[in-house]
């Protein structure tokens, strides 16, 4: 398993942008599929984005398509989530996750809070 630590959360106005980072420690990180999830108060955890390790293909939740971009820098063992055109409904704790298989994540970060003010 890898250990994951998110950073970059904060308070931003609606329409603004924010970039989250997820630093990974552990061997073979480049072989892990990585993903971002979020959870707002009183709501279930929601899939945000994922990137397949083998071909770099990306997948996004419907609510963030066209606004968010997932990327990774294997040399830096870091995953990013670029968030543009933020809306108040994007307010949540954002979690980074990693696993050997798309959809099955064995490692999770502690989360970083993103608050979008309207």
Steps between C-alpha positions, in 0.01 A plus 500: 500500500592864464442778747318808371492857629276763344562873505382814327151530638360828621239769455432631150227711344256354254643511150854471630759227468693277735755223454518210741811287538538147627851395597564128506766300676572138430637284224357458154271801521508533123320165479204619705176628361418823681176679570335789679180476698312755705248500779279789601334519843201270518568349159654180374850486362503600133740399225676799347774378267737211432804428287600154381868429558551288188385736225431826680133492412286725717146483630286765663180524694219668311488794738862601433548415132649788309600684818741267683817334371692215660870461427804332649874544518651159563848645542365705790259229622223756492145512370323828429143614466462829318159647579362788292169685496433390854145500629363503854391139449866403460546567871615174661790312647706367211679168530776349292498125445722243331472135407618233262168491317264769380214517749681312775701731721699365792672822604330821605620838616365688798316756289521873439214746541385708205248773569348704217323818603217630286 
